[in-house]
């Protein structure tokens, strides 16, 4: 198996583990479900939930849609709930009340990492080529 395939398998396993963890960490009680609550997990790919000021700003925006934080899993995930009746105001919010990601999208983040890796490889290749030219010039 190639390194890329092994990395993909590892990433898929980590995603599955995170999904199971989220389901098992705080199960919903029958009372939660019978009282007509909606739940969601809000994610941030860069881990910015560690910054209390940024997290508070996101939670204030979510509160406009009726969402309140139940718990913070880690610096990348928080669980929210709201009464289902809060849906009536969704059209006037100016953002998707059912969004599950905030901050930089995971695709943009992945693109930035790939661009950095490609730039690093190109820089190493350029340095190696320059070194080879210098060594070759020294042998003449």
C-alpha positions in Angstrom: 0.0 0.0 0.0 1.4 3.4 -0.9 2.0 6.1 1.7 -0.9 8.2 0.2 -3.3 5.3 0.4 -2.2 4.5 4.0 -2.8 8.2 4.9 -6.3 8.1 3.4 -7.1 4.9 5.3 -5.8 6.5 8.5 -7.8 9.7 7.9 -11.0 7.7 7.2 -10.4 5.7 10.4 -9.9 8.9 12.4 -13.1 10.4 10.9 -15.1 7.3 11.9 -13.6 7.4 15.4 -14.6 11.0 15.8 -18.2 10.2 14.6 -18.5 7.4 17.1 -17.1 9.6 19.8 -19.6 12.3 19.1 -22.5 9.9 19.3 -21.3 8.3 22.5 -20.0 11.3 24.4 -23.4 12.8 25.2 -26.4 10.7 24.2 -29.7 12.5 23.9 -32.2 11.7 26.7 -35.8 10.8 25.9 -36.7 14.1 27.5 -34.4 16.0 25.1 -36.0 14.3 22.1 -39.6 14.7 23.4 -39.3 18.4 24.1 -38.8 19.1 20.4 -35.1 20.2 20.4 -32.9 20.3 17.4 -29.2 19.5 17.8 -26.1 20.1 15.7 -22.3 19.9 16.0 -20.5 23.0 14.8 -17.0 22.4 13.5 -13.9 24.6 12.9 -11.1 23.0 10.9 -8.4 25.3 12.3 -9.2 24.7 16.0 -10.2 28.3 16.6 -12.7 27.3 19.3 -9.6 27.4 21.7 -9.8 31.2 21.4 -12.6 32.2 23.9 -13.2 35.6 22.2 -13.7 34.0 18.7 -15.8 31.2 20.2 -18.0 33.7 22.0 -18.5 35.7 18.7 -19.6 32.5 16.9 -21.9 31.5 19.8 -23.5 35.0 19.7 -24.2 34.6 16.0 -25.6 31.2 16.5 -27.8 32.5 19.4 -29.5 34.8 16.8 -30.9 31.5 15.4 -31.8 30.2 18.8 -28.8 27.9 19.2 -27.2 27.5 22.7 -24.0 25.6 23.4 -24.4 22.3 25.3 -20.7 21.3 25.4 -17.4 21.9 23.8 -15.8 18.6 22.7 -12.4 20.1 21.8 -11.0 23.1 20.0 -12.6 22.0 16.7 -16.1 20.9 17.8 -19.0 22.2 19.9 -22.5 20.8 20.3 -25.5 23.1 20.1 -29.2 22.8 20.6 -32.3 25.0 20.0 -36.0 24.7 20.2 -37.5 23.5 16.9 -39.9 26.5 17.0 -36.9 28.8 16.4 -37.1 27.8 12.7 -39.7 30.5 12.1 -37.0 33.2 12.1 -34.5 31.4 9.9 -35.2 33.3 6.7 -34.2 36.7 8.2 -30.9 35.6 9.7 -28.5 36.2 6.8 -26.7 32.9 7.4 -27.5 29.2 7.3 -28.8 28.2 10.8 -28.0 24.6 10.0 -24.4 25.2 9.0 -22.0 22.8 10.6 -18.7 24.5 9.7 -17.4 28.0 10.6 -14.2 29.8 9.7 -12.1 28.5 6.8 -13.7 25.6 4.9 -12.1 22.3 5.1 -11.5 22.3 1.3 -9.6 25.6 1.5 -7.6 24.4 4.4 -6.7 21.2 2.5 -5.8 23.3 -0.5 -3.5 25.6 1.5 -1.7 22.6 3.0 -1.3 21.0 -0.4 0.0 24.3 -1.8 2.5 24.6 1.1 3.7 21.0 0.6 4.1 21.6 -3.2 6.0 24.8 -2.6 8.3 23.1 -0.1 9.0 20.2 -2.5 9.6 22.8 -5.3 12.0 24.7 -3.0 13.9 21.6 -2.2 14.1 20.6 -5.8 15.3 24.1 -6.8 17.9 24.0 -4.0 19.1 20.5 -5.1 19.4 21.7 -8.7 21.3 24.8 -7.7 23.6 22.7 -5.5 24.2 20.2 -8.4 25.1 23.1 -10.7 27.5 24.5 -8.2 29.1 21.2 -7.6 29.3 20.6 -11.4 30.8 24.0 -11.9 33.4 23.3 -9.2 34.6 20.2 -11.1 35.3 22.0 -14.3 
